């Protein structure tokens, strides 16, 4: 009930009348509804892209947000007098559209319903009064007027309506003098004093409007947070996510707001097309259908035109907003200069202040009047200080939270910058783009499934009218036509198998087999009919014996396995075949048999071709096998056949397991000569995958040293705590800021350019590195010792060239994102875990990677990669010296594959061995002497008071040594424990 009650509250504060819709949503609402045992157990609402400019400006025939009109119509007279409120027509922020009423909408009744909603959601009377105070103060701010007068040879603004200033100050419980100074003076702070500079009338109006927009947007965000705290799910549960956002707009006068809205729709349309296209591919792969690539209109060039660095339209607007002398005209001229030759951008034929963009939904002309003013709505620090001092608790808390957010942004800029630079507050366009990226990232995590839209049949919004052009344009704006076209290019008719059998075979007289254990009758009607009794156990007789050879020419006996399980799938039919299939319904049994023969023939040819490719791969790869041992002299011909067949089956299953990781053929990709030599050296440690009578596989070098043991008791590690600001580092933000192209997702072909921005001398190595990653993840010929060796070669590249580390980690992360092959993705996470065992990402990348791992890690790799990455981040304060000296050891590879922890047997020079000290847990980043102290401290317990006493505090001074035969190796103070093992291996 509370979730439902929240809807009218958000609609009152977030919806408004526009030219085309009396109840248009002017913000993006992303609602996650959580379900437990089929019942709703909670919800989380995230709001994005609120149209703040509507608070201070409305076009003709439009209204401000509903709540203002509802409050004025529904508040009792006593409260209206307390807030000094009058009719809606008297307020500048409400009367610009020309009509303050909506036919058929009772604002007073809606306000009474809103009050009931607030009570149901637990808003106290004091909180409700604070809300109405803030709303009233916004209206009064709009009626603060200015006039200009000259002083010291310059025109400055002075407040005409001092009464409105006092009313606003009284409502918000702030100083009237401070409020008047905040909107008529600009404050510059020096080390010793504050300098007050008077503003012009235009600047004063902008300062007034900025305060009004900030008040309303902070109030809206606070209401959303209050609702979320009330209905937040108490525990993790399955969820369904719903997005409600404004649609594409093309009005008579299109300004900055329409550019932002249409850019959001352009970006979302690009996202939807990709999802639909990917779902089509997944469907075809799942149904094992041969398909060709479906073309779809890529609107990435339009997105780049609007937002790409450094000369996208919104980027130019942000740059112009930083220059005091910039105007809308200078902004327009820069757009013409940089995009005049772009086919998606059109300059006006006459010298008009406008430009035209060709969106996916059509051309839209934008008027640049007040673009710069609308892009700048920053609240100065003196204004924040003024409202933080408010005696109204809600107002003070709103601005205090906003000040904390701004301070955090400043600190992030200083932290991420390599040199000291002045903090530049984000503009409306910058915030809008960031909010959009956050929304898309959340939709990707939730798994977008589809969309629905509502359409108006006619512009006047009158019943009984239907204008085809209007509906057609709305279908185009919403992306429905593009979705239909993508489906039409593939297999749009998708009939479930049982429905297909019932519709087609049923018409021919066939009845599908029932479940196991029952006698099934198959009745056929071709040239006659026959009844076949199928006994329990599942074997079927051949129907040809009863119907004659002509009924099923060449078809073998039909057989069902003893378990009687029948699998059903979907039968996708191209449109061009639908009529033909219906017309041939009576001949369907014969056609099905012919089709089965054709399928069997095609599968045989595919298998033959596959075996040919496998043979070619075995010649391309270095030899990875040992010859089959010959039978001893005098042995009978049948000796060892049984064991060899069993071994052959095991190897066949192993080969099948390895081939599952193959997405595309990567065996043609080049391997460095030095790596080829290493692979050939390791070839003797494995048996051939395709040998007819293979010998048992040899164990990997040092494999006997790695065994599974029961884990010792674990102690909590204070280092393994996710940073509090981890949610501020989505991977999408890193991709946008550090990738050369804002694209992230699995690639099946070699890169043409590195993902990140690298020095020119590293570009070739980065491209070669990506080819090695493709082969590691997708080569079916890699396994056992060769796989470990191949992975360590990749890791060694990152160890030897620090500038490649972020690129290597980014490439691995890119290949596991949206990977449609589970086995291939698992190889990618294994490689990522191996890299994180040896070197850390840079400080500019570590939190983004940690956020990515925490959200999307495959199966059991999440805790593995989290632990390694957080330990690496703790060590990365040492800079490049934080990296390991050697790639991961066999112990680490084994632990990563099994998602297990690692431990070492402990011995002391005083004779205490495993029986006394046991087994000590350690990580890839355990250094010496801290690693030695941690191992011993973990074993200190009351049962063995003489061992490890006091080592939890006195770990300094201990060291680790390792003996291999008669050879001893000892660690230096800055070395890592497992580097000893890797070195000896």
Secondary structure, 3 states (H helix, E strand, C coil): CHHHHHHHHHHHHHEECCCCCCCEECCEEEEEEEEECCEEEEEEEEEECCCHHHHCCCCCCCCCEHHHHHHHHHCCHHHHHHCCCCCHHHCHHHHCCCCCCCCCCCHHHHHHHHHHHHHHCCCCHHHHHHHHHHHHHHHHHHCCCEEEEEECCEEEEEECCHHHHHHHHHHHCCCHHHHHHHHHEEEEECCCCEEEEECCHHHHHHHHHHHHHHHHHHHHHHHHHHHHHHHCCCCCCEEEEEEECCCCCCCCCCCHHHHHHHHHHHHHHHHHHHHHHHHHHHHHHHCCCCCCCCCCCCCHHHHHHHHCCCCCHHHHHHHHHCCCCCCHHHHHHHHHHHHCCCCCEEECCCCCCEEEEEECCEEEEEECCCHHHHHCCCCCHHHHHHHHCCCCHHHHHHHHHHHHHHHHHHHHHHHHCCCCCCCCCCCHHHHHHHHHHHHHHHHHHHCCCCCCCCCCCCCCCCCCCCCHHHHHHHHHHCCHHHHHHHHHHCCCEEEEHHHHHHHHHHHHCCCCCCCCCCCEEEECCCCCCCEEEECCCCCCCCCHHHHCCCCCCCCCCCCCCCCCCCCCCEEEECHHHHHHHHHCHHHHHHHHHHHHHHHHHHHHHHHHHHHHHHHHHHHHCCCCCCCCCCCCCCCCCCCCHHHHHHHHHHHHHHHHHHHCCCCCCCCCCCCCHHHHHHHHHHHHHCCCCCCCCCCCCCCCCCHHHCCCCCCCCCCCCCCCCCCCCHHHCCHHHHHHHHECCCCCCCCCCCCCCCCECCCHHHHHHHHHHHHHHHHHHHCCCCCCHHHHHHHHHHHHHHHHCHHHHHHHHHHHHHHHCCCCCHHHHHHHHHHHHHHHCCCCCCCCCHHHHHHHHHHHCCCCHHHHHHHHHHHHHHHHHHHHHHCCCCCCCHHHHHHHHCCCCEEEECCCCCCCCHHHHCEEEECCCCECCHHHHHHHHHHCECCECCCCCCCCCCCCCCCCEEEECCEEEECCCCCEHHHHHHHHC
